[in-house]
Amino acid sequence: MTGERALWVAVLEAVILDARKGRDLDYIDTPNFRTVASLAGLDPDAARDAIKALTRARQSRGAA
């Protein structure tokens, strides 16, 4: 993995952590998220759907 790709993967990790905590959920529907996911080597739609699934699972468990 290149240093640049590793950087974008780290940004996505931060997005996932925020989403799991219920913060900044609107970001995953922005063009910026699509760019970050692409630069990390992921399909933006698949990444967004996976993060939304994590969020739904968290909400259904009633996690804090």
ChimeraX attribute file (.defattr): number of C-alpha atoms within 10 A of each C-alpha:
attribute: neighborCount
match mode: 1-to-1
recipient: residues
	/A:1	9
	/A:2	7
	/A:3	8
	/A:4	11
	/A:5	16
	/A:6	14
	/A:7	15
	/A:8	18
	/A:9	20
	/A:10	13
	/A:11	16
	/A:12	19
	/A:13	12
	/A:14	12
	/A:15	19
	/A:16	23
	/A:17	14
	/A:18	14
	/A:19	20
	/A:20	21
	/A:21	14
	/A:22	14
	/A:23	12
	/A:24	13
	/A:25	16
	/A:26	9
	/A:27	14
	/A:28	23
	/A:29	12
	/A:30	10
	/A:31	11
	/A:32	11
	/A:33	20
	/A:34	19
	/A:35	15
	/A:36	19
	/A:37	23
	/A:38	17
	/A:39	17
	/A:40	21
	/A:41	14
	/A:42	15
	/A:43	13
	/A:44	20
	/A:45	15
	/A:46	11
	/A:47	18
	/A:48	20
	/A:49	12
	/A:50	13
	/A:51	20
	/A:52	17
	/A:53	12
	/A:54	15
	/A:55	19
	/A:56	13
	/A:57	13
	/A:58	16
	/A:59	13
	/A:60	9
	/A:61	8
	/A:62	8
	/A:63	11
	/A:64	8
